Amino acid sequence: MEALFVYVSKKLEAIRYGPQPECSPLHCIQEIKTLAFWRAVFAELLATLIFVFLGCASTQFVNREDDKFSEEARLIRIALAFGLSIMVLIQMIGHVSGGHINPAVSIAMAVSMSISPVRALFYVGAQSGGAIIGGLLLKAVTVPSWNTTINLGVTSVNPQIDVGQGLAVEIILTFVLVMVIYGTTDPNRTDFGSASLAIGLTVATGHLAGVRIQFYRWV
């Protein structure tokens, strides 16, 4: 009975995603000919677009005279906006593309041979394109004067430190994020919990930890 269930499941998967190429993740280039591959690439583009739009939109009242929130409340608002956004987006596209939504994650997955270098290359291109489109879309729907006074949440280094220190913070926080992703999605875990929740909270924590150094955004 179990064999029949597995057989039917594979048939349904083949109908939904089409035939999958049989090759190792390191050398698989035939996957670019499949519908599932391009659907995953588009999912990464769309998710990164939404992530940048929602996250950067949360910074639009920072340092404005009509913003009644304290500085601490603003930081929490930004951190939660990015963390909750990534959590929802992973739930939305995780089953399609893996829900990377970050070039660092895609590159790490390629290095560990969880995905092919070809897929990682297309993912990074889609994520970069989605981020650019998301930024342009946010700029198009915000007050023009905010583009210079608030700069749409663009990351900058605290003037009290140098670029090398800012880079070190980026490396540490990105390392923590990637390790959490690997840990929460490890198939050898007996208790998975909610991977998207853990990743979302990690992104929010990273913003709370690094926002005073990097200003607003680290992913």
C-alpha positions as CSV (number, residue, x, y, z in Angstrom):
1,M,0.0,0.0,0.0
2,E,2.8,2.4,0.8
3,A,4.5,1.6,-2.5
4,L,1.3,2.5,-4.3
5,F,1.0,5.8,-2.4
6,V,4.6,6.8,-3.3
7,Y,4.0,5.9,-6.9
8,V,0.8,8.0,-7.1
9,S,2.6,10.9,-5.3
10,K,5.4,10.8,-7.8
11,K,3.0,10.8,-10.8
12,L,1.1,13.7,-9.4
13,E,4.4,15.6,-8.8
14,A,5.4,14.9,-12.4
15,I,2.1,16.2,-13.7
16,R,2.4,19.4,-11.6
17,Y,6.1,20.2,-12.2
18,G,6.9,18.3,-15.4
19,P,9.7,15.9,-15.9
20,Q,12.8,16.7,-13.7
21,P,16.3,16.1,-15.0
22,E,18.3,13.4,-13.3
23,C,21.7,14.9,-12.5
24,S,23.8,16.1,-9.6
25,P,23.3,19.6,-8.2
26,L,26.8,20.5,-9.2
27,H,26.6,19.8,-12.9
28,C,22.8,20.0,-13.6
29,I,22.3,22.5,-16.4
30,Q,19.4,20.7,-18.0
31,E,17.1,22.1,-15.3
32,I,16.9,25.4,-17.1
33,K,14.7,23.7,-19.7
34,T,12.0,22.9,-17.1
35,L,8.9,24.9,-16.2
36,A,9.6,24.3,-12.4
37,F,13.0,26.1,-12.7
38,W,11.6,29.2,-14.3
39,R,8.7,29.3,-11.9
40,A,11.2,29.2,-9.0
41,V,13.2,32.0,-10.6
42,F,10.1,34.1,-11.0
43,A,9.1,33.4,-7.4
44,E,12.4,34.7,-6.1
45,L,12.0,37.8,-8.2
46,L,8.5,38.5,-7.0
47,A,9.3,37.7,-3.3
48,T,12.3,40.0,-3.3
49,L,10.3,42.8,-4.9
50,I,7.7,42.5,-2.2
51,F,10.3,42.2,0.6
52,V,12.2,45.4,-0.4
53,F,8.9,47.3,-1.0
54,L,7.4,46.4,2.4
55,G,10.6,46.6,4.4
56,C,11.8,49.9,3.0
57,A,8.3,51.4,3.2
58,S,8.5,50.9,7.0
59,T,11.3,53.5,7.1
60,Q,9.3,56.3,5.4
61,F,8.4,58.3,8.5
62,V,11.8,58.0,10.2
63,N,13.2,61.4,11.1
64,R,10.1,63.3,9.9
65,E,8.6,66.0,12.1
66,D,5.1,64.4,12.0
67,D,6.4,61.1,13.3
68,K,5.2,60.8,16.9
69,F,7.1,57.6,17.6
70,S,10.3,57.5,19.7
71,E,13.5,56.4,18.2
72,E,13.3,53.0,19.9
73,A,9.7,52.5,18.6
74,R,10.9,53.3,15.0
75,L,13.6,50.7,15.2
76,I,11.2,48.1,16.4
77,R,8.8,49.0,13.7
78,I,11.5,48.6,11.0
79,A,12.8,45.3,12.5
80,L,9.3,43.8,12.7
81,A,8.4,45.0,9.1
82,F,11.4,43.2,7.7
83,G,11.1,40.1,9.9
84,L,7.4,39.6,9.4
85,S,7.7,40.2,5.7
86,I,10.4,37.5,5.2
87,M,8.4,35.1,7.4
88,V,5.2,35.5,5.2
89,L,7.1,35.4,2.0
90,I,8.9,32.2,2.9
91,Q,5.5,30.6,3.6
92,M,4.3,32.0,0.2
93,I,7.1,30.7,-2.1
94,G,9.1,28.3,0.1
95,H,7.6,25.2,-1.7
96,V,8.3,26.7,-5.1
97,S,11.9,28.0,-4.9
98,G,13.1,27.3,-1.4
99,G,12.4,30.9,-0.3
100,H,15.9,32.3,-0.4
101,I,15.0,35.9,-1.1
102,N,18.7,36.8,-0.4
103,P,21.8,36.4,-2.7
104,A,23.9,35.3,0.3
105,V,21.5,32.4,1.0
106,S,21.5,31.3,-2.7
107,I,25.3,31.4,-2.9
108,A,25.6,29.5,0.4
109,M,23.2,26.8,-1.0
110,A,25.3,26.5,-4.1
111,V,28.5,26.2,-2.1
112,S,27.0,23.4,-0.1
113,M,25.6,21.8,-3.3
114,S,22.0,22.0,-2.1
115,I,21.3,23.7,-5.4
116,S,23.2,23.9,-8.7
117,P,25.5,26.9,-9.5
118,V,23.3,27.6,-12.5
119,R,20.2,27.9,-10.3
120,A,22.1,30.1,-7.8
121,L,23.2,32.4,-10.7
122,F,19.6,32.8,-11.9
123,Y,18.3,33.2,-8.4
124,V,20.8,36.0,-7.6
125,G,19.9,37.7,-10.9
126,A,16.2,37.5,-10.1
127,Q,16.7,38.7,-6.6
128,S,18.7,41.7,-7.7
129,G,16.2,42.5,-10.4
130,G,13.3,42.2,-7.9
131,A,15.0,44.4,-5.4
132,I,15.5,47.1,-8.0
133,I,11.9,46.9,-9.2
134,G,10.7,47.0,-5.6
135,G,12.8,50.1,-4.9
136,L,11.5,51.8,-8.0
137,L,7.9,50.9,-7.2
138,L,8.3,52.4,-3.6
139,K,9.9,55.5,-5.1
140,A,6.9,55.9,-7.5
141,V,4.3,55.7,-4.8
142,T,5.9,57.9,-2.1
143,V,6.0,61.7,-1.6
144,P,8.8,63.0,-3.9
145,S,10.4,65.1,-1.1
146,W,10.9,62.0,1.0
147,N,13.3,60.6,-1.6
148,T,16.0,63.0,-0.5
149,T,15.1,63.5,3.2
150,I,14.6,59.8,4.0
151,N,16.4,58.2,1.1
152,L,13.9,55.4,1.0
153,G,15.6,53.4,3.7
154,V,18.9,52.9,1.8
155,T,21.6,51.3,3.9
156,S,24.4,53.5,5.1
157,V,27.2,53.1,7.6
158,N,27.2,55.0,10.9
159,P,29.7,57.9,10.4
160,Q,31.3,57.1,13.7
161,I,32.7,53.9,12.4
162,D,34.7,53.0,9.2
163,V,33.6,50.9,6.3
164,G,35.6,47.9,7.5
165,Q,33.7,47.8,10.8
166,G,30.4,48.0,8.9
167,L,31.5,45.2,6.6
168,A,32.4,43.0,9.7
169,V,28.9,43.6,11.1
170,E,27.3,42.6,7.7
171,I,29.4,39.4,7.6
172,I,28.5,38.4,11.2
173,L,24.8,39.1,10.8
174,T,24.6,37.3,7.4
175,F,26.5,34.3,8.8
176,V,23.9,34.1,11.7
177,L,21.1,34.3,9.2
178,V,22.5,31.6,6.9
179,M,23.3,29.3,9.8
180,V,19.7,29.6,11.2
181,I,18.3,28.8,7.7
182,Y,20.5,25.7,7.5
183,G,19.6,24.6,11.0
184,T,15.9,25.1,10.7
185,T,15.7,23.3,7.3
186,D,18.0,20.4,8.2
187,P,16.1,17.2,7.2
188,N,17.9,15.4,10.0
189,R,16.0,17.4,12.7
190,T,13.5,15.5,14.6
191,D,11.5,18.6,15.6
192,F,11.3,21.1,12.8
193,G,9.0,23.7,14.4
194,S,8.3,26.6,12.1
195,A,11.3,27.4,9.9
196,S,9.7,30.6,8.5
197,L,9.0,31.9,12.0
198,A,12.6,31.2,13.1
199,I,14.1,32.9,10.0
200,G,11.7,35.9,10.3
201,L,12.7,36.4,14.0
202,T,16.4,36.1,13.0
203,V,16.0,38.9,10.4
204,A,14.2,41.0,13.0
205,T,16.9,40.4,15.6
206,G,19.6,41.2,13.1
207,H,17.9,44.6,12.4
208,L,17.7,45.3,16.1
209,A,21.3,44.4,16.6
210,G,22.8,46.2,13.7
211,V,20.5,49.0,12.9
212,R,22.5,51.6,14.9
213,I,25.6,50.6,13.1
214,Q,24.3,50.0,9.6
215,F,21.1,52.2,9.6
216,Y,17.9,50.4,8.8
217,R,18.8,47.3,6.8
218,W,21.3,44.5,6.6
219,V,19.7,42.0,4.1
